[in-house]
Amino acid sequence: MSRVKIWDSFIRIYHWLMVLLIIAQLWTASQGYMEWHQRGAFILAALIVARLIWGFIGSESARFSAFLRGPRAVIEHFRELRDGRHQKETTHNAAGGWSVLLILLALLIQIGTGLFATDDILFDGPLAYLVSDSTQDMLTTIHHLNVYFIFAIVGLHVLAIIGYRLIGIGLTMAMIHGYQTFEDERAHRKAPRLRNGIWGLLIAGVIASALYYFGA
């Protein structure tokens, strides 16, 4: 057995912060704590933008070029799972890569529409004054409906993780400690080059500070 580190600290911290923040955003919105909801949105936006940047300049395993593959690769991945031929990878698998992208896009839509959303009573998004009332209403509707899309994607993501675990492919622990275990002793030869995750966290911190400063 060979143990290979595949995820840097930024990706791991980012992943679990996203889980906590999505839960926090749902709770603050349902309770009417809109100031905290907006602050959480700034942090969420900073993490997403930092993740997008990290997808081009970060660790090899975190780059979009490493895990975004075409439809044929996705189909072949499911065939391998069906036939019991699938091998553990040093990044997201072909299906998981598109799941990650869909979640990012859904959250970007949620944050983008939230900037212009309004409840017509006490709270307006920080950029709501820039658009007409009809546009505010439209974007607010999208903001509310997109929550269900996020539920669906995240739900499928969780079900997939459970499904992989049931067939003997564990994904969760690697996102905690960063390591994946391979049966092939030569796995170290294909270990991804990792960047120091501190840089990703610094990028997110700078973006969050800027968003809070200009949006407060």
Secondary structure, DSSP 8 states (H G I E B T S, - for coil): -EEEE---HHHHHHHHHHHHHHHHHHHHHHHT-HHHHHHHHHHHHHHHHHHHHHHHHS-GGGSHHHH---HHHHHHHHHHHHHT-----SS--HHHHHHHHHHHHHHHHHHHHHTT-B-SSS-B-TTGGGS-HHHHHHHHHHHHHHHHHHHHHHHHHHHHHHHHHHTT---TTHHHH-EEEES-GGGGGG------HHHHHHHHHHHHHHHHHHH-
